[in-house]
Amino acid sequence: EVQLVESGGGLVQPGRSLRLSCAASGFTFDDYAMHWVRQAPGKGLEWVSGISWNSGSIGYADSVKGRFTISRDNAKNSLYLQMNSLRAEDTALYYCAKGVRKWLASFDYWGQGTLVTVSS
Amino acid sequence: SYVLTQPPSVSVAPGQTARITCGGNNIGSKSVHWYQQKPGQAPVLVVYDDSDRPSGIPERFSGSNSGNTATLTISRVEAGDEADYYCQVWDSSSDHPYVVFGGGTKLTVL
């Protein structure tokens, strides 16, 4: 059974940093792309960042480019999102999602999300 | 940047057919994926690559894509289909591909 478990969310002040983690199990982690997708309260889905199976391809939404860094550790079946210079508009539920293929495809499994609240 | 446009809401009676559209410039040249999200739950992939269904998704869910419009069709709608639906594509027109989601459509079963 595929499982994606996010952690690391919480309340943080504007301008500070936070690191999200996603622990994956139930599939061959290094065969698939992984992504972060967020959803602000009462709003729609917004892709944040994605990373290919071997970290050779990485993409970011314009809204986070230069502030967030995605990475993965295939030996630990883990995905990460380093979030710096956080803003109030980064407040959202952050989902970890598994790609259907190594890159450029849909997302077939999602975690339950970790909530990030940016507020003073 | 590439934009996907969905109607904010669609209403349908039980047993009828719901059609949710997703508009984008020449979207027919892209692969479109659809997600269902019920309140308090994570999204679920219901259609991928325009018209394929993941295992476990009922045949009542189908998709099509041509020209400037992709459509998710839900036949014989049930109360349990009430949810938000999002379309998604990759914009690979530049050296830095990125994911685009539509704004979402709330399906109400009357």
Boltz contact constraints between the chains, C-beta under 6 A:
constraints:
  - contact:
      token1: [A, 44]
      token2: [B, 103]
      max_distance: 6.0
  - contact:
      token1: [A, 44]
      token2: [B, 104]
      max_distance: 6.0
  - contact:
      token1: [A, 45]
      token2: [B, 86]
      max_distance: 6.0
  - contact:
      token1: [A, 45]
      token2: [B, 101]
      max_distance: 6.0
  - contact:
      token1: [A, 47]
      token2: [B, 99]
      max_distance: 6.0
  - contact:
      token1: [A, 59]
      token2: [B, 96]
      max_distance: 6.0
  - contact:
      token1: [A, 59]
      token2: [B, 97]
      max_distance: 6.0
  - contact:
      token1: [A, 59]
      token2: [B, 98]
      max_distance: 6.0
  - contact:
      token1: [A, 104]
      token2: [B, 90]
      max_distance: 6.0
  - contact:
      token1: [A, 106]
      token2: [B, 33]
      max_distance: 6.0
  - contact:
      token1: [A, 106]
      token2: [B, 45]
      max_distance: 6.0
  - contact:
      token1: [A, 106]
      token2: [B, 48]
      max_distance: 6.0
  - contact:
      token1: [A, 108]
      token2: [B, 45]
      max_distance: 6.0
  - contact:
      token1: [A, 110]
      token2: [B, 42]
      max_distance: 6.0
  - contact:
      token1: [A, 110]
      token2: [B, 43]
      max_distance: 6.0
  - contact:
      token1: [A, 112]
      token2: [B, 42]
      max_distance: 6.0
